[in-house]
């Protein structure tokens, strides 16, 4: 697994949420959260390049990609998998039976959440995690895994799918979704590690959501 990352030079050192501090990762779920330009993708691309999977897919013992800046990374050289889900936004990501079980996920704009198991099946077929000792946990680096996915589908993804993936993998995920904050867990299965790359950004987002809910509830009361 990947234990930590520190930038010593380059673009990321000038970002408020990164700088030259050590970013620590838990063995299970790590959420990179912040606005555009905060450095979420920079962290993931750096980890992918340094573990040998910068071009996507599994590291497979490939040599690291040379970086134009200096970093320190703690990594046990276990396999890592990287997918830039924003660039590959039309790639399938979950099995179609989710559409059958969740009627509210039938819009074409949410087809990816109905196909996420295809990626999971690919990971499982490529790297047979069921043969691994429990302490060996490959790393999944997923950038914008829930982009183009509506609110209802995000809830399904973060409540159901992430819980299953955490049983086998270390996850480092960049997201704009509020669900990993609202559904944050601190137990043996999840151990969520929220890495906010902009001061108070999570609190601001939750406060804005709360205001919207209050407005919605007030309108419904008035309508009655």
One Martini backbone bead per residue (centre of mass of N, CA, C, O) as a GRO file, in nm:
protein
  224
    1UNK     BB    1   0.102   0.032   0.008
    2UNK     BB    2   0.027   0.373   0.053
    3UNK     BB    3   0.139   0.599   0.306
    4UNK     BB    4   0.296   0.846   0.148
    5UNK     BB    5   0.331   1.206   0.055
    6UNK     BB    6   0.593   1.431  -0.080
    7UNK     BB    7   0.663   1.757  -0.177
    8UNK     BB    8   0.970   1.944  -0.287
    9UNK     BB    9   0.861   2.024  -0.577
   10UNK     BB   10   0.674   2.226  -0.767
   11UNK     BB   11   0.348   2.303  -0.813
   12UNK     BB   12   0.228   2.176  -0.543
   13UNK     BB   13   0.388   2.362  -0.333
   14UNK     BB   14   0.179   2.616  -0.406
   15UNK     BB   15  -0.044   2.470  -0.262
   16UNK     BB   16  -0.232   2.496   0.014
   17UNK     BB   17  -0.310   2.170   0.052
   18UNK     BB   18   0.006   2.084   0.020
   19UNK     BB   19   0.293   2.155  -0.040
   20UNK     BB   20   0.538   2.005   0.205
   21UNK     BB   21   0.361   1.807   0.320
   22UNK     BB   22   0.249   1.518   0.463
   23UNK     BB   23   0.064   1.263   0.307
   24UNK     BB   24  -0.164   1.050   0.454
   25UNK     BB   25  -0.253   0.698   0.428
   26UNK     BB   26  -0.481   0.470   0.448
   27UNK     BB   27  -0.569   0.125   0.404
   28UNK     BB   28  -0.841   0.227   0.269
   29UNK     BB   29  -1.004   0.523   0.276
   30UNK     BB   30  -0.932   0.797   0.041
   31UNK     BB   31  -1.020   1.148   0.028
   32UNK     BB   32  -1.011   1.385  -0.229
   33UNK     BB   33  -1.093   1.726  -0.138
   34UNK     BB   34  -1.193   1.983  -0.375
   35UNK     BB   35  -1.145   2.213  -0.583
   36UNK     BB   36  -1.054   2.326  -0.858
   37UNK     BB   37  -0.696   2.329  -0.838
   38UNK     BB   38  -0.603   2.180  -0.556
   39UNK     BB   39  -0.461   1.868  -0.642
   40UNK     BB   40  -0.591   1.588  -0.684
   41UNK     BB   41  -0.473   1.493  -0.962
   42UNK     BB   42  -0.177   1.536  -0.892
   43UNK     BB   43  -0.159   1.316  -0.681
   44UNK     BB   44  -0.251   1.074  -0.856
   45UNK     BB   45  -0.044   1.102  -1.087
   46UNK     BB   46   0.201   1.070  -0.906
   47UNK     BB   47   0.139   0.791  -0.791
   48UNK     BB   48   0.118   0.648  -1.064
   49UNK     BB   49   0.402   0.710  -1.170
   50UNK     BB   50   0.564   0.597  -0.912
   51UNK     BB   51   0.420   0.291  -0.955
   52UNK     BB   52   0.377   0.235  -1.289
   53UNK     BB   53   0.053   0.357  -1.374
   54UNK     BB   54   0.028   0.631  -1.549
   55UNK     BB   55  -0.128   0.493  -1.814
   56UNK     BB   56  -0.280   0.279  -1.672
   57UNK     BB   57  -0.372   0.046  -1.472
   58UNK     BB   58  -0.144  -0.173  -1.390
   59UNK     BB   59   0.178  -0.190  -1.282
   60UNK     BB   60   0.339  -0.469  -1.319
   61UNK     BB   61   0.643  -0.370  -1.248
   62UNK     BB   62   0.680  -0.103  -1.353
   63UNK     BB   63   0.839   0.166  -1.417
   64UNK     BB   64   0.875   0.462  -1.329
   65UNK     BB   65   0.788   0.782  -1.396
   66UNK     BB   66   0.932   1.054  -1.468
   67UNK     BB   67   0.974   1.349  -1.279
   68UNK     BB   68   0.973   1.718  -1.269
   69UNK     BB   69   0.987   1.638  -0.959
   70UNK     BB   70   1.012   1.615  -0.607
   71UNK     BB   71   0.976   1.315  -0.406
   72UNK     BB   72   0.813   1.136  -0.131
   73UNK     BB   73   0.752   0.775  -0.098
   74UNK     BB   74   0.546   0.543   0.070
   75UNK     BB   75   0.603   0.200  -0.046
   76UNK     BB   76   0.554  -0.165  -0.081
   77UNK     BB   77   0.507  -0.258  -0.396
   78UNK     BB   78   0.235  -0.299  -0.445
   79UNK     BB   79  -0.019  -0.304  -0.632
   80UNK     BB   80  -0.145  -0.072  -0.885
   81UNK     BB   81  -0.436   0.131  -0.982
   82UNK     BB   82  -0.527   0.338  -1.274
   83UNK     BB   83  -0.796   0.592  -1.325
   84UNK     BB   84  -0.920   0.836  -1.548
   85UNK     BB   85  -1.255   0.915  -1.524
   86UNK     BB   86  -1.273   1.187  -1.677
   87UNK     BB   87  -1.146   1.118  -1.947
   88UNK     BB   88  -1.314   0.826  -1.921
   89UNK     BB   89  -1.640   0.898  -1.915
   90UNK     BB   90  -1.750   0.644  -2.112
   91UNK     BB   91  -1.666   0.435  -1.933
   92UNK     BB   92  -1.728   0.167  -1.776
   93UNK     BB   93  -1.836   0.093  -1.406
   94UNK     BB   94  -2.122  -0.075  -1.389
   95UNK     BB   95  -2.365  -0.289  -1.349
   96UNK     BB   96  -2.683  -0.321  -1.490
   97UNK     BB   97  -2.841  -0.425  -1.229
   98UNK     BB   98  -2.869  -0.145  -1.098
   99UNK     BB   99  -3.102  -0.050  -1.282
  100UNK     BB  100  -3.309  -0.264  -1.179
  101UNK     BB  101  -3.284  -0.187  -0.857
  102UNK     BB  102  -3.269   0.133  -0.961
  103UNK     BB  103  -3.497   0.336  -1.100
  104UNK     BB  104  -3.341   0.627  -1.059
  105UNK     BB  105  -3.095   0.518  -1.282
  106UNK     BB  106  -3.213   0.554  -1.602
  107UNK     BB  107  -3.053   0.768  -1.706
  108UNK     BB  108  -2.811   0.843  -1.939
  109UNK     BB  109  -2.629   1.020  -1.743
  110UNK     BB  110  -2.612   0.734  -1.545
  111UNK     BB  111  -2.473   0.483  -1.686
  112UNK     BB  112  -2.209   0.442  -1.519
  113UNK     BB  113  -2.337   0.345  -1.250
  114UNK     BB  114  -2.461   0.090  -1.414
  115UNK     BB  115  -2.124  -0.005  -1.491
  116UNK     BB  116  -1.895  -0.042  -1.264
  117UNK     BB  117  -1.846  -0.358  -1.255
  118UNK     BB  118  -1.657  -0.376  -1.498
  119UNK     BB  119  -1.410  -0.272  -1.352
  120UNK     BB  120  -1.415  -0.470  -1.119
  121UNK     BB  121  -1.391  -0.722  -1.295
  122UNK     BB  122  -1.122  -0.645  -1.418
  123UNK     BB  123  -0.962  -0.638  -1.160
  124UNK     BB  124  -1.023  -0.932  -1.068
  125UNK     BB  125  -0.911  -1.073  -1.330
  126UNK     BB  126  -0.620  -0.943  -1.316
  127UNK     BB  127  -0.643  -0.957  -0.985
  128UNK     BB  128  -0.649  -1.214  -0.747
  129UNK     BB  129  -0.750  -1.128  -0.436
  130UNK     BB  130  -0.849  -1.405  -0.309
  131UNK     BB  131  -0.531  -1.508  -0.289
  132UNK     BB  132  -0.476  -1.311  -0.071
  133UNK     BB  133  -0.374  -1.190   0.192
  134UNK     BB  134  -0.525  -0.971   0.406
  135UNK     BB  135  -0.267  -0.768   0.426
  136UNK     BB  136  -0.297  -0.756   0.116
  137UNK     BB  137  -0.333  -0.428  -0.053
  138UNK     BB  138  -0.427  -0.298  -0.313
  139UNK     BB  139  -0.426  -0.005  -0.523
  140UNK     BB  140  -0.673   0.250  -0.588
  141UNK     BB  141  -0.670   0.501  -0.849
  142UNK     BB  142  -0.937   0.749  -0.855
  143UNK     BB  143  -1.050   0.985  -1.095
  144UNK     BB  144  -1.355   1.090  -1.091
  145UNK     BB  145  -1.558   0.838  -1.037
  146UNK     BB  146  -1.846   1.039  -1.016
  147UNK     BB  147  -1.872   1.151  -1.282
  148UNK     BB  148  -2.183   1.201  -1.427
  149UNK     BB  149  -2.332   1.163  -1.146
  150UNK     BB  150  -2.594   1.158  -0.971
  151UNK     BB  151  -2.711   1.179  -0.658
  152UNK     BB  152  -2.842   0.898  -0.629
  153UNK     BB  153  -2.592   0.741  -0.743
  154UNK     BB  154  -2.384   0.835  -0.537
  155UNK     BB  155  -2.512   0.696  -0.298
  156UNK     BB  156  -2.471   0.409  -0.401
  157UNK     BB  157  -2.167   0.415  -0.434
  158UNK     BB  158  -2.083   0.504  -0.132
  159UNK     BB  159  -2.252   0.278   0.023
  160UNK     BB  160  -2.192   0.003  -0.152
  161UNK     BB  161  -1.924  -0.011  -0.321
  162UNK     BB  162  -1.708   0.095  -0.128
  163UNK     BB  163  -1.756  -0.116   0.094
  164UNK     BB  164  -1.650  -0.352  -0.083
  165UNK     BB  165  -1.365  -0.247  -0.167
  166UNK     BB  166  -1.250  -0.214   0.131
  167UNK     BB  167  -1.198  -0.525   0.177
  168UNK     BB  168  -0.935  -0.527  -0.052
  169UNK     BB  169  -0.865  -0.213  -0.070
  170UNK     BB  170  -0.688   0.062  -0.144
  171UNK     BB  171  -0.825   0.395  -0.145
  172UNK     BB  172  -0.779   0.667  -0.391
  173UNK     BB  173  -1.005   0.948  -0.411
  174UNK     BB  174  -1.139   1.174  -0.635
  175UNK     BB  175  -1.380   1.440  -0.541
  176UNK     BB  176  -1.709   1.631  -0.532
  177UNK     BB  177  -1.861   1.475  -0.342
  178UNK     BB  178  -2.060   1.468  -0.038
  179UNK     BB  179  -2.097   1.169   0.055
  180UNK     BB  180  -1.820   1.104   0.202
  181UNK     BB  181  -1.901   1.307   0.428
  182UNK     BB  182  -2.193   1.215   0.512
  183UNK     BB  183  -2.075   0.888   0.513
  184UNK     BB  184  -1.877   0.875   0.726
  185UNK     BB  185  -1.629   0.639   0.846
  186UNK     BB  186  -1.517   0.468   1.174
  187UNK     BB  187  -1.398   0.156   1.104
  188UNK     BB  188  -1.280  -0.151   1.017
  189UNK     BB  189  -1.376  -0.116   0.719
  190UNK     BB  190  -1.316   0.195   0.644
  191UNK     BB  191  -1.147   0.438   0.752
  192UNK     BB  192  -1.186   0.733   0.685
  193UNK     BB  193  -0.988   0.969   0.477
  194UNK     BB  194  -0.998   1.313   0.482
  195UNK     BB  195  -0.859   1.520   0.216
  196UNK     BB  196  -0.837   1.858   0.241
  197UNK     BB  197  -0.737   2.117  -0.012
  198UNK     BB  198  -0.930   2.330   0.144
  199UNK     BB  199  -1.007   2.545   0.362
  200UNK     BB  200  -1.332   2.471   0.473
  201UNK     BB  201  -1.474   2.331   0.229
  202UNK     BB  202  -1.657   2.116   0.353
  203UNK     BB  203  -1.821   2.308   0.535
  204UNK     BB  204  -1.932   2.484   0.307
  205UNK     BB  205  -2.083   2.262   0.150
  206UNK     BB  206  -2.267   2.169   0.383
  207UNK     BB  207  -2.398   2.446   0.435
  208UNK     BB  208  -2.524   2.477   0.154
  209UNK     BB  209  -2.696   2.224   0.172
  210UNK     BB  210  -2.858   2.307   0.424
  211UNK     BB  211  -2.988   2.557   0.295
  212UNK     BB  212  -3.135   2.404   0.068
  213UNK     BB  213  -3.308   2.225   0.253
  214UNK     BB  214  -3.452   2.451   0.402
  215UNK     BB  215  -3.584   2.572   0.152
  216UNK     BB  216  -3.740   2.321   0.067
  217UNK     BB  217  -3.904   2.284   0.332
  218UNK     BB  218  -4.039   2.562   0.331
  219UNK     BB  219  -4.195   2.528   0.067
  220UNK     BB  220  -4.358   2.277   0.157
  221UNK     BB  221  -4.502   2.412   0.396
  222UNK     BB  222  -4.641   2.637   0.230
  223UNK     BB  223  -4.798   2.442   0.036
  224UNK     BB  224  -4.974   2.320   0.284
   0.00000   0.00000   0.00000
